[in-house]
Structure formats: structure tokens, C-alpha cells
Amino acid sequence: MKTNVTLKLDADLLRETKEIAAEEGRSVSALVTDRLEALVRERKEFERARRRALARLKKGLHLDSTPPPSRDALHER
């Protein structure tokens, strides 16, 4: 479902936006819609990546390493 929205824009900003839309062969509405969709998509992707990273940090990493020898064994000559 699409809903109309009323915006208050500075006259210069609106003029420049119309120019950009015209250069791209699109309407101002289509231009604004695409930018807002991109903003929402980026925010959702960031949040998903953040949750994955936090889950990995919580789980930890198994590095398959053996504990180091004692200090005395390291310095034995």
C-alpha cells in the first residue's frame, strides 16, 4: 500500500532535487523513495551484521592451540 506524504523543503533544495530527478529521468517521488529504501536496507543490514558479530564474540573462537610450556621450559638452555 502506498501513502502520500507531505514534505516541507527549502525552495533551493527542492529545485536542485528536481534537477537531479530530471537528469536521471525520474520523478522526485521515485528519487526520494529509492533513497529512503536504501537507507532502511542499509540500517537493517548493519543491525543483522551487528547481531552476528555479537553472537560470535559471545561464542568465542577455538584456536586449536596448546598451552605454552612453563616459564622454566621456555628459558631452559
C-alpha positions in Angstrom: 0.0 0.0 0.0 1.3 3.4 -0.9 0.6 6.5 1.1 1.1 10.1 0.2 3.4 12.2 2.3 3.8 15.9 2.5 7.3 17.3 3.0 8.5 20.8 3.7 11.6 21.5 1.8 13.7 24.6 1.3 13.0 26.0 -2.1 16.6 25.7 -3.2 16.8 22.1 -2.1 13.6 21.3 -4.0 14.9 23.0 -7.2 18.1 21.0 -7.0 16.3 17.8 -6.3 14.0 18.3 -9.3 17.1 18.9 -11.4 18.7 15.6 -10.2 15.5 13.7 -10.8 15.2 15.2 -14.3 18.8 14.3 -15.1 18.0 10.7 -14.1 14.7 10.7 -16.0 12.7 10.1 -12.8 10.2 11.8 -10.6 11.1 13.4 -7.3 8.9 10.9 -5.6 10.8 7.9 -7.2 14.1 9.5 -6.3 13.1 10.0 -2.6 11.6 6.6 -2.4 14.8 4.9 -3.7 16.9 6.9 -1.2 14.7 6.0 1.7 14.6 2.3 0.7 18.4 2.3 0.6 18.6 3.9 4.0 16.3 1.4 5.5 18.0 -1.5 3.8 21.5 -0.4 5.0 20.3 0.0 8.5 18.7 -3.5 8.6 21.9 -5.0 7.1 24.0 -3.2 9.7 21.8 -4.5 12.5 22.0 -8.1 11.2 25.8 -7.9 10.9 26.0 -6.4 14.4 23.9 -9.2 15.9 26.0 -11.8 14.1 29.2 -10.2 15.3 28.0 -10.1 18.9 26.9 -13.7 18.7 30.4 -14.7 17.5 32.0 -12.7 20.3 29.8 -14.4 22.9 30.5 -17.8 21.5 34.3 -17.2 21.3 36.9 -18.7 19.0 38.6 -22.1 19.4 42.1 -21.6 18.0 43.2 -25.3 18.5 46.3 -24.1 20.3 48.2 -26.0 23.1 49.0 -24.2 26.3 52.6 -22.8 26.3 55.2 -24.7 28.2 56.2 -23.5 31.6 58.4 -20.4 32.0 61.3 -22.6 33.1 61.0 -24.8 30.0 60.9 -21.7 27.7 64.1 -20.4 29.2 66.0 -23.7 29.6 69.2 -23.7 27.7 
